[in-house]
Amino acid sequence: MKIWKENDRSKGLCPKCKEIQPIVFRRGVFPLKETKKNVKDVLLGVCTQCDEIVSVPPQSVARIKEVRFFDRKPLEVRIPSDVKDIVLLVVDTLGATVPQSALSLLVRNYLIHMSEDRQAARQAMTLLKKANFFETAPSRDRISIKLSPELNRLRIELHDVFETDANLVKGVAVLSRKEVLDEPDPKRIKELRYSILQAA
């Protein structure tokens, strides 16, 4: 991997000039579109004609990721221990070596899945309503997950089905139980296993 330095030169397709232009690597500010925040002191490849950012070298990616990570939004809910037991059993069944860590990956996967497939979200809510013991059991356990701005947006959008974060997490529990334990869905199991194990 080439490590670029300030004042190194190359060429790239400038999005503003709309053609291949000479670029020079300089330290500057990288804007994060999703959060409207700026990452300072990032090495960037900029167009020598218009100063537009053309490329971000590999060594700058970690600096940008760090700012994105600390801008994550917390999803914190108190839930019955039965609910947490189910999601831990699901991730263990999927092959997670550390079920507690894989739990957050499972929730993130279902945020995307239920946002893309609202029928799955409605099915989760139907299953949740049938599981009456979730409503009466005391919420002694806690789940805390950091979400990217995009996942946090999906969480908020799913409130039109689940109304609360607690119901959303319970919905993940009952739907994952159905898809992995009760009526195994090979396609979903493959997707879930991949999303959980790739981060192991």
C-alpha positions as CSV (number, residue, x, y, z in Angstrom):
1,M,0.0,0.0,0.0
2,K,1.4,3.4,-0.9
3,I,1.6,5.9,1.9
4,W,1.0,9.4,0.6
5,K,2.7,12.5,2.1
6,E,1.9,16.2,1.9
7,N,2.8,17.7,-1.5
8,D,2.8,14.4,-3.3
9,R,1.2,14.6,-6.7
10,S,-1.1,12.3,-8.7
11,K,-4.1,12.4,-11.0
12,G,-7.8,11.8,-10.4
13,L,-11.3,12.5,-11.7
14,C,-12.4,15.8,-10.2
15,P,-16.1,15.8,-9.4
16,K,-16.3,19.5,-10.0
17,C,-14.2,19.8,-13.2
18,K,-15.7,16.5,-14.4
19,E,-12.4,15.4,-15.9
20,I,-9.0,13.9,-15.0
21,Q,-7.0,16.6,-13.3
22,P,-3.6,16.8,-11.5
23,I,-4.1,16.5,-7.7
24,V,-1.8,17.4,-4.8
25,F,-2.0,16.0,-1.3
26,R,-2.6,18.5,1.4
27,R,-3.9,18.6,5.0
28,G,-7.4,20.0,5.2
29,V,-10.9,19.6,6.5
30,F,-13.1,16.6,5.4
31,P,-16.9,17.2,5.7
32,L,-19.1,14.4,6.9
33,K,-22.3,14.7,4.9
34,E,-24.4,12.5,7.1
35,T,-23.6,14.4,10.3
36,K,-22.7,17.9,9.0
37,K,-19.5,17.7,11.0
38,N,-15.9,18.4,9.8
39,V,-12.9,16.2,10.4
40,K,-9.8,18.4,10.7
41,D,-6.2,17.8,9.7
42,V,-7.0,15.1,7.2
43,L,-4.6,14.3,4.3
44,L,-6.6,14.8,1.1
45,G,-6.0,14.7,-2.6
46,V,-7.3,18.0,-4.0
47,C,-7.6,19.2,-7.5
48,T,-4.9,21.7,-8.5
49,Q,-7.4,23.6,-10.7
50,C,-10.3,24.1,-8.3
51,D,-9.3,22.8,-4.9
52,E,-12.1,20.2,-4.8
53,I,-11.5,17.0,-2.8
54,V,-10.8,14.3,-5.3
55,S,-9.5,11.5,-3.2
56,V,-9.0,10.3,0.4
57,P,-5.8,8.2,0.8
58,P,-6.0,5.0,2.8
59,Q,-4.1,6.4,5.7
60,S,-6.7,9.1,6.3
61,V,-9.6,6.6,6.5
62,A,-9.0,5.7,10.2
63,R,-9.0,9.3,11.2
64,I,-12.4,9.8,9.6
65,K,-13.7,6.6,11.1
66,E,-12.7,7.7,14.5
67,V,-14.8,10.9,14.3
68,R,-17.7,8.9,12.9
69,F,-17.5,6.4,15.7
70,F,-17.7,9.1,18.4
71,D,-20.7,10.6,16.8
72,R,-22.7,7.5,17.2
73,K,-26.1,7.6,18.9
74,P,-26.9,5.4,21.9
75,L,-29.7,2.9,21.8
76,E,-30.3,2.1,25.5
77,V,-33.3,0.1,26.7
78,R,-34.3,-1.8,29.8
79,I,-35.9,-5.2,28.9
80,P,-37.0,-8.4,30.6
81,S,-34.2,-10.9,31.1
82,D,-36.2,-13.4,29.0
83,V,-35.8,-11.1,26.0
84,K,-32.0,-10.8,26.4
85,D,-31.8,-14.6,26.9
86,I,-33.5,-15.1,23.6
87,V,-31.2,-12.8,21.6
88,L,-28.1,-14.3,23.3
89,L,-29.3,-17.8,22.4
90,V,-29.9,-16.7,18.8
91,V,-26.4,-15.3,18.3
92,D,-24.9,-18.4,20.1
93,T,-26.9,-20.6,17.7
94,L,-25.5,-18.6,14.8
95,G,-22.0,-19.4,15.9
96,A,-20.9,-16.2,17.7
97,T,-17.8,-16.8,19.9
98,V,-18.8,-13.9,22.2
99,P,-22.6,-13.7,22.2
100,Q,-22.7,-10.5,24.3
101,S,-20.7,-8.6,21.6
102,A,-22.6,-10.2,18.7
103,L,-25.9,-9.1,20.2
104,S,-25.3,-5.5,19.0
105,L,-24.5,-6.8,15.5
106,L,-27.8,-8.8,15.5
107,V,-29.8,-5.7,16.4
108,R,-28.0,-3.6,13.7
109,N,-28.8,-6.3,11.1
110,Y,-32.5,-6.3,12.0
111,L,-32.7,-2.5,11.9
112,I,-31.7,-2.7,8.3
113,H,-33.7,-5.8,7.5
114,M,-37.0,-4.4,9.0
115,S,-36.5,-1.0,7.4
116,E,-36.1,-2.5,4.0
117,D,-38.9,-5.0,4.6
118,R,-41.7,-3.4,6.5
119,Q,-43.7,-6.7,6.4
120,A,-41.0,-8.2,8.6
121,A,-41.3,-5.3,11.0
122,R,-45.1,-5.8,11.2
123,Q,-44.6,-9.5,11.6
124,A,-42.3,-8.8,14.5
125,M,-44.9,-6.6,16.1
126,T,-47.6,-9.2,15.7
127,L,-45.3,-11.8,17.3
128,L,-44.5,-9.4,20.1
129,K,-48.2,-8.9,20.9
130,K,-48.7,-12.7,21.1
131,A,-45.8,-13.0,23.6
132,N,-47.8,-11.5,26.5
133,F,-45.2,-12.5,29.1
134,F,-42.9,-9.8,27.7
135,E,-45.4,-7.2,28.8
136,T,-45.7,-8.5,32.3
137,A,-42.1,-9.5,33.0
138,P,-40.1,-6.9,34.9
139,S,-37.4,-5.1,32.9
140,R,-34.4,-6.1,34.9
141,D,-31.9,-6.3,32.0
142,R,-30.3,-3.6,29.9
143,I,-29.0,-3.3,26.3
144,S,-26.8,-0.5,25.2
145,I,-25.8,-0.2,21.5
146,K,-24.0,2.6,19.6
147,L,-25.6,3.4,16.3
148,S,-24.2,5.2,13.3
149,P,-26.3,8.3,12.2
150,E,-27.8,6.2,9.4
151,L,-28.8,3.3,11.7
152,N,-30.2,5.8,14.2
153,R,-32.3,7.3,11.4
154,L,-33.7,3.8,10.7
155,R,-34.4,3.3,14.4
156,I,-36.5,6.4,14.5
157,E,-38.3,5.5,11.3
158,L,-39.2,2.1,12.8
159,H,-41.0,3.8,15.6
160,D,-44.0,4.1,13.3
161,V,-44.3,0.3,13.8
162,F,-42.9,-0.3,17.3
163,E,-43.5,3.1,19.0
164,T,-40.6,2.6,21.5
165,D,-37.0,1.4,21.5
166,A,-37.9,-1.2,24.0
167,N,-40.6,-2.7,21.7
168,L,-38.1,-2.5,18.8
169,V,-35.5,-4.6,20.7
170,K,-38.2,-7.0,21.8
171,G,-39.3,-7.2,18.2
172,V,-35.8,-8.2,17.2
173,A,-35.9,-10.9,19.8
174,V,-39.2,-12.5,18.7
175,L,-38.5,-12.2,15.0
176,S,-34.9,-13.6,15.3
177,R,-36.3,-16.4,17.5
178,K,-38.7,-17.3,14.7
179,E,-36.2,-17.1,11.9
180,V,-33.3,-18.8,13.6
181,L,-34.8,-21.1,16.3
182,D,-38.5,-21.9,15.7
183,E,-38.8,-21.9,11.9
184,P,-35.3,-21.7,10.6
185,D,-35.0,-19.6,7.4
186,P,-31.8,-20.7,5.6
187,K,-31.5,-17.4,3.7
188,R,-31.8,-15.2,6.8
189,I,-29.6,-17.5,8.8
190,K,-26.9,-17.1,6.2
191,E,-27.3,-13.3,6.2
192,L,-27.2,-13.1,10.0
193,R,-24.3,-15.5,10.4
194,Y,-22.3,-13.5,7.9
195,S,-23.0,-10.1,9.5
196,I,-22.1,-11.5,13.0
197,L,-19.1,-13.6,12.1
198,Q,-17.5,-11.1,9.7
199,A,-16.9,-8.8,12.7
200,A,-15.5,-11.5,14.9
